[in-house]
C-alpha cells in the first residue's frame, strides 16, 4: 500500500511545520503523491444589538492562490527534496 501526504490538512489541524516535516520522514517509504492548496483566514464578525458593536467570531478558512496563504510550502517542498521524493505534486 502507498500513501498520499499533503501540507494543508495537517496545518489546518494545528500541526507545526516541524511536525509536518517529521511526518514526511515517517511516510517516506510509502509516499507516492501529494496535493497542494493554500489557505488564508477570513475574519468573521457578528453584530451585537446589546452593545451596538461587532463581536469577533472564529475565522473561516478560505482557499487562496499560492503563495497568498499561510502554509509553509518552503519547508514542505524542501523536505520532499531531502527524502528524494519522485512522485507527483497536484495543485
Order of alpha helices (4+ residues) and beta strands (2+ residues): beta-alpha-alpha-beta-beta-beta-alpha-beta
